[in-house]
Amino acid sequence: MRKLLAACVCAMTLAAPAAAPAQQQAGWSYAYVDGVATATQRDDRGRVTATLTCRPPEGDIVITDYTLARSARRATTAAVRIGAMQVNVPMTIEGRGRNGRVIINLPQRPPILAAVQPTDQLSVTVNNETHTYMEGGPARMREVAYACWGS
């Protein structure tokens, strides 16, 4: 009986690491929680590199980029590009060091969403430093916008 109990304990111990939660994969994820639509991009290490959010009724799409903060010092505008269309919008920097992030508020129903094609790339440029988001960025931005605006 003791050997059977010891074998069960050993088997459960060996199975425990397999039951641990899986690490986030690189790419985009989408969530709608408490009235806020959010698309999150993660790198291959599971770190968040960008988020796209929208909260009704304001309806502004907020792009938060966690990779451009160092190069964005003293910048006041950012260029947001989808495919061939680009808009220059005001931006702010929050946090310091590794916790730094660039915050960009796109106005409600920005015109760049009208021309989104399935193969387009989404990118943000600040002080001549460009961060091109992973494939699917424009589609996720559209999902966030439609969840926020309802059409």
N, C-alpha and C positions, 0 to 999 in steps of 0.2 A: 504494500500500500504506500509506504514511504517513497519507494522508487518511482511509482506512478505519479505521485504528487510532485516529486523533484523533476521528473521529465516534463510535466505540464508547466511548471514554473519556468524551466529552461526554454521551452517552446514559446511561451508567452513573452519572455524577455527578448528572444531573437526576433519575434514578430513585431515588437513595439516600434522599432525605427521605421518599419514599413507603414505603420499607421500614423506617422507624423505628417502634418500638413505639407502639401507640395509647395515648392517655392513658386512665386509668380513667374510666368513666362514673359519674354520680351514681346512687346506689341501693345495694342490698344484694348482697353476694357471700358464698359459703359455701365453706369448705375443711375437710377432715379430714386433719390432718397430725400424724404421730407420736403418735397417740392423743388429740389435742385437736381437738374440734369448734369451729369459729370462724365466726361470721357477722360481716361487716364492713360498716359503712355508710360511704359516701363522699359528700362534697358535690359540687357541680357543678364544683369546681376539682380534684377528685381527692384531696382531703385526707380522712383518716380522721376521722370525727366520733364514732363509737361502735363498740364490739365487744361481742359476746356470746360467751362461751367456756364450755366445760365439759370437765373432764378426769376420766375414771374413775380410781380408784374413789371419789374424794371425792364427785363428783356434784353439787357446787355450781355453779350457773350464775353466772358473774361478768359483770356489766355494767360496762364501762369507758366513761365518757363524757368526751370531750375538749373539750366546749363549756361545761360547768358549773363548772369549777375556780375561776374568779374569784368567782362568786357563792356558792360553797360554803364560804367561809372560816368557820371555827369551827363548822361544821355537823357533827353526829354521826349524823343519820338522813336517809334519803331515802325518798320515796314513789314506789313503782313501780306504775304503773297500766296495765292492759290492759282496754280497753273500760270497763265500769262497775265492775270490781273493782280494789281497791287494797290494797297491803300496805306498811307502814312497816318498813324494815329498816336496820340499821347501815351506815354508809359510812365510807370513809377518803379522804383526798386524798394523792396522790403527785405529786412533781415541783413545779416552780415556773414561773410565767410562762406562756409559750406551751407549755411541756412539761407543764403541770399537767393532771391527770386525776382524775376521781371514780371510785372503785372501790366497787362494790356487790356483795356476796355474797348471792345468794338461796339459801335453804336447799334441800337436796335435795328434789325434787318439790314445788315451791311450789304452793299451792292456786290461784293465779291462772291457771295454765296449764290447769286443768280447764275453764274457761269460755271459752276462746279461740274467737272467731268470725272468719270470713274478713274481715269489714269492720272489725274492731276496730283501735284505735290503741294503740301502745306509747308511754308517756311516763314520764319521770323528773322529779320535782320536788324541789329542794333550796333551802331558804331562800326560798320563794315564787317561785323561778325554775324554769320548766318547759321541758324540751326534749322535744318530740314528735318521735318518729322517723318516718322515711319509711314509706310504705305497704309492707306486707309484714313489718314488724318482729315482730309476734306469730307469724307463720308461721315466720320464721327462728328465733325463740326455741324454738319447738316442734321444729324440725329439729335444733337443737343439743342439746336435751334428749333427744330420742329416740336420737340418735347416742351420747350419753353413757350413758344408762340402758338402752338396748336395748329399750324397749317404750313 
